[in-house]
Amino acid sequence: MIYGQAPNPHYARKTDRFLLKRQIIKNLRQRPLTKAELKIACNIQPYQRRTFDRALDDLYKLDVIRKDEKTQKIYAYGHEPPETVQLTVHTENLDLTIPAKREQAVQIVEKDPLIKRNEEAKMVLKETGLLENPK
């Protein structure tokens, strides 16, 4: 390297921020996490706090991760919940599948008394975020 010349970024050594970015994406592909949960999953020490925040900012700017403002969970690109949900209604005379917005789906699911009795359905809907208050 010549004095005063910038190093080639393609051959730069792997910095802490680069390694943190890889670790963040790896953890978010498994499941969505809040920022505090992500710090625990990445085993961030107090002296790494600013580097972690900068790595998150870089990933936000690159649109690799997204944050849901309602739940404060961070999602990896392609792993966020869909905007619409397919709802299927089965009765004797009707078999209908329609796309619905997530907010509408949550309202419909919470009004259904059969779901409240079925423990497996409650568990699945709670994990997908469609059932917020299982009773």
C-alpha positions as CSV (number, residue, x, y, z in Angstrom):
1,M,0.0,0.0,0.0
2,I,1.3,3.4,-0.9
3,Y,1.2,6.1,1.8
4,G,-1.9,8.3,1.6
5,Q,-3.8,5.9,-0.7
6,A,-7.0,4.4,0.6
7,P,-7.0,0.6,1.0
8,N,-9.1,-1.5,-1.3
9,P,-12.4,-2.2,0.5
10,H,-12.7,-5.6,-1.2
11,Y,-9.6,-6.9,0.5
12,A,-10.2,-5.2,3.9
13,R,-10.0,-7.4,6.9
14,K,-13.2,-8.5,8.5
15,T,-14.1,-5.8,11.0
16,D,-16.2,-6.2,14.1
17,R,-19.1,-4.4,12.5
18,F,-19.0,-6.8,9.5
19,L,-19.0,-9.8,11.7
20,L,-21.9,-8.4,13.8
21,K,-23.9,-7.8,10.6
22,R,-23.5,-11.4,9.7
23,Q,-24.4,-12.6,13.2
24,I,-27.5,-10.3,13.3
25,I,-28.8,-11.6,10.0
26,K,-28.2,-15.2,11.0
27,N,-30.2,-14.8,14.2
28,L,-33.0,-12.9,12.5
29,R,-33.4,-15.6,9.8
30,Q,-34.3,-18.0,12.6
31,R,-37.0,-15.9,14.2
32,P,-37.9,-12.2,14.7
33,L,-36.4,-10.5,17.8
34,T,-36.6,-7.2,19.5
35,K,-33.4,-5.2,19.8
36,A,-32.8,-6.3,23.4
37,E,-33.4,-10.0,22.5
38,L,-31.0,-9.6,19.5
39,K,-28.3,-8.2,21.8
40,I,-28.6,-11.2,24.0
41,A,-28.7,-13.6,21.0
42,C,-25.5,-12.0,19.6
43,N,-23.8,-11.9,23.0
44,I,-23.0,-8.2,22.8
45,Q,-20.7,-6.9,25.5
46,P,-21.1,-3.4,26.9
47,Y,-18.0,-2.1,25.0
48,Q,-19.6,-3.4,21.7
49,R,-22.9,-1.5,22.1
50,R,-22.1,1.3,19.7
51,T,-20.7,-1.0,17.1
52,F,-23.9,-3.1,17.4
53,D,-26.0,0.0,16.9
54,R,-24.0,1.1,13.9
55,A,-24.3,-2.4,12.4
56,L,-28.1,-2.3,12.8
57,D,-28.2,1.2,11.2
58,D,-26.2,-0.1,8.2
59,L,-28.6,-3.0,7.8
60,Y,-31.7,-0.7,8.1
61,K,-30.2,1.6,5.4
62,L,-29.5,-1.4,3.1
63,D,-33.1,-2.5,3.7
64,V,-31.9,-5.9,4.8
65,I,-33.9,-5.8,8.0
66,R,-37.1,-4.1,8.9
67,K,-38.8,-3.2,12.2
68,D,-42.4,-3.6,13.0
69,E,-43.4,-0.5,14.8
70,K,-46.4,-2.1,16.6
71,T,-44.5,-5.1,18.1
72,Q,-41.0,-3.6,18.0
73,K,-39.7,-6.8,16.5
74,I,-37.0,-6.8,13.9
75,Y,-37.4,-9.0,10.8
76,A,-34.9,-10.2,8.2
77,Y,-35.8,-9.3,4.6
78,G,-38.3,-11.9,3.4
79,H,-39.0,-13.2,6.8
80,E,-41.5,-10.5,7.9
81,P,-45.2,-11.5,8.3
82,P,-47.3,-11.1,5.1
83,E,-49.6,-8.2,4.7
84,T,-52.5,-10.4,3.7
85,V,-53.6,-13.7,5.2
86,Q,-55.6,-16.5,3.5
87,L,-58.7,-17.2,5.5
88,T,-60.8,-20.4,4.8
89,V,-64.4,-20.8,5.9
90,H,-65.8,-24.4,5.9
91,T,-69.5,-24.9,6.5
92,E,-72.0,-27.4,5.0
93,N,-73.0,-25.0,2.2
94,L,-70.0,-22.9,1.9
95,D,-66.3,-23.5,1.2
96,L,-64.6,-20.1,0.8
97,T,-61.0,-18.9,0.9
98,I,-60.4,-15.2,0.8
99,P,-57.3,-12.9,1.3
100,A,-57.7,-10.5,4.2
101,K,-55.5,-7.9,5.8
102,R,-53.8,-9.0,9.0
103,E,-55.8,-6.6,11.1
104,Q,-59.1,-7.9,9.7
105,A,-57.9,-11.5,10.2
106,V,-57.1,-10.8,13.8
107,Q,-60.6,-9.4,14.4
108,I,-62.2,-12.4,12.7
109,V,-60.1,-15.0,14.6
110,E,-60.8,-13.3,18.0
111,K,-64.6,-13.5,17.5
112,D,-64.6,-17.2,16.6
113,P,-65.7,-19.2,19.7
114,L,-64.4,-22.6,18.3
115,I,-60.8,-21.4,18.3
116,K,-61.0,-20.5,21.9
117,R,-61.9,-24.2,22.7
118,N,-59.2,-25.8,20.5
119,E,-55.8,-25.7,22.2
120,E,-53.8,-26.6,19.1
121,A,-55.4,-23.9,17.0
122,K,-54.8,-21.3,19.7
123,M,-51.1,-22.2,19.9
124,V,-50.6,-22.0,16.1
125,L,-52.5,-18.7,15.8
126,K,-50.6,-17.2,18.8
127,E,-47.2,-18.2,17.2
128,T,-48.3,-16.6,13.8
129,G,-49.4,-13.4,15.6
130,L,-53.1,-13.7,14.6
131,L,-54.3,-14.4,18.1
132,E,-53.1,-11.7,20.4
133,N,-55.0,-12.4,23.6
134,P,-55.6,-16.2,24.0
135,K,-58.1,-16.7,26.8
